[in-house]
Every structure is written in structure tokens, then in C-alpha cells.
Amino acid sequence: MSDLDPAIVVEGLRKRYKDKPALDGLDLTVRAGTVLGILGPNGAGKTTAVRIMSTLLRPDEGRVEVAGIDVRTRADEVRSRIGLLGQNAAVDEELSGRQNLEMFGRLHHLGARRAGTRADELLAQFGLTDTGSKAIKQYSGGMRRRLDLAASLISRPQVLFLDEPTTGLDPRGRTEVWNAVRSLVGGGTTVLLTTQYLEEADQLADRIAVINHGRVIAEGTADELKSRTGGDRIDVVLHDTAQLDRAASVMPGDVHQDRDRRMVSASISNRMAALTETVQALQAAGIDAEDIAVRRPTLDEVFMQLTKEEAA
């Protein structure tokens, strides 16, 4: 598989549980050496999709290829080329970090010597060498998750599936995992990441697919998705609510008022020109602003807008 070939191809994927569809015609493509972030609410089908792509669950319909291999007909070959980090820790808390990695190495038929060597390599790669002899129960949340990630890489997989890898972690632990993932992608690993944290997708993903009710409702880069909500905005917070109408009348673009926050917002195309024009217009009108900011839409706003559009 070359860097130009897709590492994951999903076409028309369907899966039902009794009468309820978990996946309803899901289509995805992930280029080799990139990160695809999959966003969606609980019940959208994220974990079901990962379980099918990683050979843990058979689909009802559709085609899935991972590393150029059909997951239905050649599941064993797919398993030899992938790693999977699920939502729940798979390590033994009574064993040390190194012992856990050695155990995973033996499960992958590396042999005692190779398993030990690989364990040392991964402890060093994930900054856990100094704590490798400690029992897992003494690890922080971020350290445990990094060890989980290390364990998923024992066999040097071409494709890594991360199913909500930072759920329950504090901001520091989340950042530790993010840095580890960036390092892996820099080394050529393809990553499919499911998450409910929109900031996580913004930080890590080359492309993002938003899914709801088992199908993709939008896909693109973070910037492309953000542009769907109207692009950049300028927000002006006023000292006096009574000046909102007057401020709205002098600001450029499509203006929206938020009286509870004493804020007037407008869609803009040229960030610097709009900022200069707004400041000059407010000054000329004698309007006293408490704060003026130019910002991009957040992925949270994008997600809310997309799901709202789909519901409509």
C-alpha cells in the first residue's frame, strides 16, 4: 500500500440491532498517513463502525477494506496490520508497565526476547521508561492511557483505531495522549479517531466526518466545516444594552444581537478590514465597546448547526 492509496475504504456499511439501525449506509475513505476524526453524539454509530473495521463485528451489508484487505474475507490478515485502543483500559493493574507490554508482545507471538525489546522501545517512545517498573495502579490517568496506546502498537500496525481515547482524562492527560498520537502519525501511521470532544478532532484530524443516525452528514477539514456556519465573525460586547440597536446599524455584514450578553455579532469575509471598519464606525457613532474580537466558528457550533440542519 502506497501513501497515495486509501488505508481505509468503507462503502454502504449497514448494521442493525433488532429493529434499530446502528449504521445506515456509512461511507468513509481515509488516506494513508493521515488522521480521520469521526464526530457524533452517543448512539450515532461510531463504536459500531470501529468494531466492524477492526474485524470484531460483521456488517449486515457493505464493503470494508483496511490496508487494502477485505475485513470480511481476510479478517486474520487485517488483524495483523491494525491496532485498536478502545474506551476501556486493557491492561493488568497489578503488573508493571513493562510487564504488561511484554505480555502483549507474547500474545502477538513475538517471543520473550523480542517482546522485552519491543516493550523497552515503546516505554521510551511514550515517555514511560522511568515508570516502567511501577504497577499500573500507581499510574495517573494520562500515563495509563499512554500505556494503552503503546500496547496497541506492539505489532507496529499500519492502521490504528482510537475509539474515544481520552474519555475521562483531565486536560493534562488528554494533552499527553494527543502528543503521542501526533508522534505516531508523524511516523506514517494511519489513524481513525472517534471522539465526542470537538476540540480533540480540531487538534488531531486532517479531515473530519460528522455522523448521525449511522451515516455521514458532513465531511471536510476543520476549516471547511467551520465555513459552513458562515465563516468568520466579529463580536462586539457593549457596556450598555441600550446601544445594541445603534451598534447593529453601523456594523458591516449580517448582524445578530444577543441582548443577554450585550453583544452584537456580524459575519465577515475580510478579518482585518472588518475589524478596522467596525472600530471606526463605533467610534464615529460614539458607542463605547467593552470588547471587540474576531473569531472563527468552533467545531461545537458546526456540530450543532449540522445536526440541526439534518433534523430539519
FENDA-V821483 format. One record per residue. RES is the residue in three letters. BURIAL is # if it has 24 or more other C-alpha atoms within 12 Angstrom, else .. Layout:
BEGIN
res = <RES,RES>
burial = <BURIAL,BURIAL>
END
This chain:
BEGIN
res = <MET,SER,ASP,LEU,ASP,PRO,ALA,ILE,VAL,VAL,GLU,GLY,LEU,ARG,LYS,ARG,TYR,LYS,ASP,LYS,PRO,ALA,LEU,ASP,GLY,LEU,ASP,LEU,THR,VAL,ARG,ALA,GLY,THR,VAL,LEU,GLY,ILE,LEU,GLY,PRO,ASN,GLY,ALA,GLY,LYS,THR,THR,ALA,VAL,ARG,ILE,MET,SER,THR,LEU,LEU,ARG,PRO,ASP,GLU,GLY,ARG,VAL,GLU,VAL,ALA,GLY,ILE,ASP,VAL,ARG,THR,ARG,ALA,ASP,GLU,VAL,ARG,SER,ARG,ILE,GLY,LEU,LEU,GLY,GLN,ASN,ALA,ALA,VAL,ASP,GLU,GLU,LEU,SER,GLY,ARG,GLN,ASN,LEU,GLU,MET,PHE,GLY,ARG,LEU,HIS,HIS,LEU,GLY,ALA,ARG,ARG,ALA,GLY,THR,ARG,ALA,ASP,GLU,LEU,LEU,ALA,GLN,PHE,GLY,LEU,THR,ASP,THR,GLY,SER,LYS,ALA,ILE,LYS,GLN,TYR,SER,GLY,GLY,MET,ARG,ARG,ARG,LEU,ASP,LEU,ALA,ALA,SER,LEU,ILE,SER,ARG,PRO,GLN,VAL,LEU,PHE,LEU,ASP,GLU,PRO,THR,THR,GLY,LEU,ASP,PRO,ARG,GLY,ARG,THR,GLU,VAL,TRP,ASN,ALA,VAL,ARG,SER,LEU,VAL,GLY,GLY,GLY,THR,THR,VAL,LEU,LEU,THR,THR,GLN,TYR,LEU,GLU,GLU,ALA,ASP,GLN,LEU,ALA,ASP,ARG,ILE,ALA,VAL,ILE,ASN,HIS,GLY,ARG,VAL,ILE,ALA,GLU,GLY,THR,ALA,ASP,GLU,LEU,LYS,SER,ARG,THR,GLY,GLY,ASP,ARG,ILE,ASP,VAL,VAL,LEU,HIS,ASP,THR,ALA,GLN,LEU,ASP,ARG,ALA,ALA,SER,VAL,MET,PRO,GLY,ASP,VAL,HIS,GLN,ASP,ARG,ASP,ARG,ARG,MET,VAL,SER,ALA,SER,ILE,SER,ASN,ARG,MET,ALA,ALA,LEU,THR,GLU,THR,VAL,GLN,ALA,LEU,GLN,ALA,ALA,GLY,ILE,ASP,ALA,GLU,ASP,ILE,ALA,VAL,ARG,ARG,PRO,THR,LEU,ASP,GLU,VAL,PHE,MET,GLN,LEU,THR,LYS,GLU,GLU,ALA,ALA>
burial = <.,.,.,.,.,#,#,#,#,#,#,.,#,#,#,.,.,.,.,.,#,#,#,#,#,#,#,#,#,#,#,#,#,#,#,#,#,#,#,#,#,.,.,#,#,#,#,#,#,#,#,#,#,#,#,.,.,#,#,#,.,#,#,#,#,#,#,#,#,#,#,#,.,.,#,.,.,#,#,#,#,#,#,#,#,#,#,.,#,#,#,#,.,.,.,#,#,#,#,#,#,#,#,#,#,.,.,#,.,.,.,.,.,.,#,#,.,#,#,#,#,#,#,.,#,#,#,#,.,.,#,#,.,.,.,#,.,.,#,.,#,#,#,#,#,#,#,#,#,#,#,#,#,#,#,#,#,#,#,#,#,#,#,#,#,#,#,.,.,.,.,.,#,#,#,#,#,#,#,#,#,#,#,#,#,.,.,.,#,#,#,#,#,#,#,#,#,#,#,#,#,#,#,#,#,#,#,#,#,#,#,#,#,#,#,#,#,#,#,#,#,#,#,#,#,#,#,#,#,#,#,#,#,#,#,#,#,#,.,.,#,.,#,#,.,.,#,#,.,#,#,#,#,.,#,#,#,.,.,.,.,#,#,#,#,#,#,#,.,.,.,.,.,#,#,.,.,#,#,.,.,#,.,.,.,.,#,#,#,.,.,#,#,#,#,#,#,#,#,#,.,#,#,#,#,#,#,.,.,.,.,.>
END
